[in-house]
Amino acid sequence: MEPLNPVQQKFILHWGEMGTRWGINRTVAQIHALLYLAPRPLNADEIVQALAVARSNVSNSLKELQGWGIVRLVHVLGDKRDHFESLKDVWEMFRMVLDERKKREIDPTMRVLRECIAEAEKFPGADKHTEERLRTLSEFFEHTSAWYEQVRTWPMSAIIKFVKLGDKARKAVGLGK
């Protein structure tokens, strides 16, 4: 692999920084950025060389990215090593990230909210204020999750059109501009 040019370096460093703000390990995010920009699948040694990170860190990061479903293992004819590539379709990539975030963060929170509400209902004289706040939060998660599940079934072309509508969507539901 050729050395990274300044534009690639800048993007990879930024993506790593953004990853930390999103709760993702910096190296995981940088490897994802490298694979997203790469014109061909890369093997672990090429990733180590390009980013100057430890081989063990690359291996662990690749496993995590595969767990998210945004990086996949591929084979290259004539090369016995494993190679990796990122999803290139940004819409599909972010759909996968949203699916994983929902599964890892929202779904467990909804379960705990339901459990807390059920426990609060069992105790006479329970803190009604806390119970009401939990119910409000639970309803929010239930509604937004149901909406997400509906939108998740739309074809990607419909999602792209919906997102690109912008203020036209406000007008469609009678909110004007």
N, C-alpha and C positions, 0 to 999 in steps of 0.2 A: 504494500500500500504506500502511496506517495505521502509525504508529510502534509499535515493539515495546513491549508492556507489561512491567512488572517481572518477571513470571513467565517470559515468553518470553525476556527478556534473561538471566535467571539460568540457564535451561536451556541456551541457546545458548552462553553463556560456559563452563558446566560441560562441555558436550559437546566444545567446543574443547580444553579442558584434558585431558579423557579421551583425545581423539584424539592428543594429543602423547604420552601414556603408551603408546598402542597403536602408535606409530610413524607416525601420520598427521599431516600438516600441520594446524596449528590452524585456519587459514582454511577448509581443505577440510572439516574436521569441523563448523565453525560454519555453513557454507553448507548442509551436509547437515541439520543440526539445524533451520535456518530452513525449508528445503524440507519437512522432515518435519512441522513444525508448521503450515505454510501451508495454509489451507483451499482454495487454488486454485493452479494453476501460476504461477510468477513468471518474469519476464524478467530479464535480466542487470542492467538499470538499477535495477530494484526491489531486487535483491540488494545492489548497490553502495550504494544509499541506506539500506537497512535495517541493513547491517553497517558502513557507513563504511569500506569497503576499496576498493583500486584496481580499476578495471575489468579490467586485465590479470590481476590475481590471481583475480578472479571467473571469467574465461574459462578460465584454466589449471585452476582448482579444479573447474569444471564438467566439463571434459574428463576429469579424474582420476576424479570420481564416476561418470561415465558408463562409464569403463573398468572400474570395480568392479561395474557393473550395478545400482547402487542408486539412481541418478538417471537419468531419461530425458527426452529432448527431446520436447515436445509442441507442437502448434500450436493457437492460439486463433482461432476464427472472427472475421474482421474485423481481425485484428492480424497484420502481416507479421513481427513480431519472433519470435525463438525464445523459448519458455517452457520451464521445467523443473519437474519434480515428482519427489519422492522416492517410493520404494515405501512404501506405508502399512502393509502387512502385516509386522509386526515379525518373525514367524517366517520368512517368505520373505526378508526383508532380511538377517537373520543367516545364513540358509542361503547366500545369495549371498556374504556376507563370508567365511564359512568356506570356500566353494569357491575364492574368490580367494586367500585365505591359503594354502590347501593348494597351489594351483598356483604361487604366487609364492615360498613359503618352504619348505614340506615337501618337495615334489617335487624341487626342486634339491638340497636337503640329502640326500635319499635317493640321488640320482644320484652325488653326491660321495662318500658313504659307500661305495657299491658300487665306485666307481673306486678308492678308497683300499684297500679290502679286496682287490681284484683285484691292485693293485700290490704290496701287502704279501705276497701269496701267491707272487709271482714272485721275490722276493728271498730267497735262502738266508740264514738267520741274522737275519731281520727281527725287529723288536721284537715278541715274542709278546704282551706285556702290552697294547701299543697296539692290535694286531690284535684281541685279545679285547674290548677296550673298544669298538672300532668295530663289531664284530659285535653286541655287546649293544645298542648304540644303533640299529644298522640293524634288528635284529629288532623292537625297540620300535616304530620308525617303520613297519615293514612290517605289524605286527599292528594298530596303531591306524589306519593308512591303509586296510587291508582292512575293518576294522570300520566306518570312516566311509563307505567306498564302499557297504557293505551298507545302512547306515542311510539313506544319501543316496537310495536307491531307494524307501524307504518313502513312503507318502502322508503329507502334512503332518499329517493328523488322527492318524495312528499315532504320529508323532514327538511331537506335543503330549501325547498320552496317556502315552507312555513317560516324557517329562520330568516330567509331573505325578505319576507314580507315587511318586516319592521313596522313602521307606523301605519301601513295599510291594514295590518291586523287590528290595530286600535280602532280604526275607522269601521272595520267589518263588524266589530262588536259594539258599535255605537258610542265610542269614547271620543271621537273627533281627534283633533291634533293637540 
